[in-house]
Amino acid sequence: MYERSRTVVRCAVGQTEEFNVEVGLHQGSALSPFLFAIVMDQLSEEVRQESPWAMMFADDIVICSESREQVEENLERWRFALERRGMKVSRGKTEYMCVNEREGSGTVRLQGEEVKKVQEFKYLGSTVQSNGECGKEVKKRVQAGWNGWRKVSGVLCDRKISARIKGKVYRTVVRPAMLYGLETVSLRKRQESELEVAELKMLRFSLGVTRLDRIRNEYIRGTAHVGRLGDKVREARLRWFGHVQRRESEYIGRRMLDMELPGRRQKGRPKRRYMDGINEDMKLVGASVEDAEDRDRWRAMIRCGDP
């Protein structure tokens, strides 16, 4: 497949002459991801750490450390291991984020070049903030929902199509975009309300109803057969929690869920933790941690159907 491979480049004025393909993988081949994974495993064998201290997804690397000095040291080790074998760490795309500003000011450098410091970054489609909040992620979920709604607005706003079909299109195309990644987020009531307000605006536009018509939200949901988005977020969160609970104790998700951080929480009203939301969700549906061991029973307990 790769031996003596030759190709041409098609451009506006025609095709180039044939030339040898000496590097790279064939795009679209089922074998390419496997070959890429083998290469990256070999390249990172010397510097690879246990999750969550070093996590890789394709050619993206996340390095976690307890101090800036450790970050610089680990970053340099990765750079040396990769670049001595022909790979290159992108200086422009490399960023670092500090989640404990009490350490004081300072910078992270890579070969003497200062690495850009950010307060948030996007990883695997989700936005991570340095203060532990999820407000930016909620706003992006709302934006993603509207983007999905606009793509199918020709169907959703067509008066000839029934409300039931519109609701099915919404549940299939729009709602998944708004729910993406929220199973691992602890939402506040205000943030949950932001999602539901956006959802109701989409449903009202789809059904040709405005607030001046003074039609209740429950009627709108019943007509479109769409349940509350907050209930769906809770269902997704509990479904993910049950999945993690059934995994072995060595699983990274289980270890992070059971991990107890050293130190004391700050004075004042403490921030809402992920397990705080899970405990409230379980209390609301009448479930316990032990129920998660039975997959079928757990799914039946947490399921929130559409009207």
Sequence and secondary structure as in RCSB ss.txt:
>XXXX:A:sequence
MYERSRTVVRCAVGQTEEFNVEVGLHQGSALSPFLFAIVMDQLSEEVRQESPWAMMFADDIVICSESREQVEENL
ERWRFALERRGMKVSRGKTEYMCVNEREGSGTVRLQGEEVKKVQEFKYLGSTVQSNGECGKEVKKRVQAGWNGWR
KVSGVLCDRKISARIKGKVYRTVVRPAMLYGLETVSLRKRQESELEVAELKMLRFSLGVTRLDRIRNEYIRGTAH
VGRLGDKVREARLRWFGHVQRRESEYIGRRMLDMELPGRRQKGRPKRRYMDGINEDMKLVGASVEDAEDRDRWRA
MIRCGDP
>XXXX:A:secstr
  TT EE  EETTEE   EE  SS  TT TTHHHHHHHHHHHHTTTT   TTTEEEETTEEEE  SSHHHHHHHH
HHHHHHHHTTT    TTT EE  S GGG S   EETTEE EE SEEEETTEEEETTS  HHHHHHHHHHHHHHHH
HTHHHHT TTS HHHHHHHIIIIIHHHHHTTGGG    HHHHHHHHHHHHHHHHHHHT  GGG   HHHHHHHHT
   HHHHHHHHHHHHHHHHHTS TTSHHHHHHH   SS   SSS    HHHHHHHHHHHHT  GGGGGSHHHHHH
HH     
